[in-house]
Every structure is written in structure tokens, then in C-alpha cells.
Amino acid sequence: MLSLNLKTFAIETFEIAEWNVLKAIFRLKPKDLEKQITPKLNPIRWIIGHLTMHMDTIFNYLCLGERKLSREYRDYFTTGLEREEEKSFPLTYEELIETFLEFSNISFSYLYNLPEEKFTELPEHNDENNTETVSELIQRISLHFLGHTGQIYLVKRELGKGGYFVAGLKKKNRDTSRIKWLEWWNKNKAKYS
């Protein structure tokens, strides 16, 4: 039987969740990111921005001590549909996905370099509102990512694009698929500007 330490388990859980978001948006067209299938369900573009904001809050702010997203960005992706009706989308889809990827890299770099004993402690730059340890924050963000991945697949099904999740449970498959995803993105990202 395979035995994982807390650090490895936490990181792999978040890797699986993050991979499923990327897999869900693979090969979608810019117009697909705008599709709102019901008045109360945010489009995919909002979901990606919202998840990016969550990485900014947990890893950039609580763990590393510095928010990277502007107040305008955070306000837009916090309030959802009501805000979206008031303001235009704040960035190109290329910028949106590039920011998601950048924050993923920052998050994983932080986690890979964090000593295992720190996973059971509050984040280094914690504020008074957070009572969760690093490993609990990883559980929270992983569940958040997977919940929104389900929403993305609902939109995809309405678009006739289907698909399935949860995938990427095996690290080797996840890593190989991620390389292919990044190759696709690097060839096509100009279409999202």
C-alpha cells in the first residue's frame, strides 16, 4: 500500500484540482468562455477569474504576504453576476488564462519549497480572519476548484462539447497531459487576446 506524507498528499490534491480546471477549458474558443447558460450561472471566464483570485488570496496574500491582483480585479470576481452586469470584463482571455497559470506556478513553487511541518500551521502572513492551516487551505481551494470545474462542464455540455472529470489522478498522466495542454495553449493563446 502506498503511503504519502501530508505535504505530498496536499500538493497532489491541489495538482489534481488545478489540472481539472485546465482540462475543462482545453480547446474552448473565446466565445465559449462567454456563454452563460442560465441567468444565475456565471460564464466560464468569470469562473477562471474567481479561481485565480482564490489563489491570490491563499498563496500570494496569506502565504507569501503580497496580493498581486488589483482591488478592481478582486471586486469583479468576488461578486459574480451582479458585478458583471455593471462593468465590462477587465482583461483579455489571454491575460486571464496567463494570470491563472502564473498564480498556479507561484502556488506550486511555494508548496514544493515549504517544509512539511509548516503544512499543519497557519500561513506565515496570516490575517485575523483565517483560522485554517496551510493543509486546510489546500483542501478548501481544491474543493473550490473542483466545484467550479463541475460548473464549467455544465456549460460545456450546453455548448455540445461534453467531457468528463475528475481526471489526472496519476501524477505521470497529469504531468504528460499538462505538457500537451501547455503546448496547445502556447500555439493558440494569441487567439484569446
VENZIFEN-V210567 format. One record per helix or strand of 2 or more residues. SS is the DSSP state (H for helix, E for strand). FROM is the first residue (numbers start at 1). TO is the last residue. Records with the same first field share a line. If there is no record, write none. Layout:
SS = FROM-TO  FROM-TO
//
This chain:
H = 6-25  30-34  44-63  71-79  81-86  93-113  116-120  134-158  171-192
//
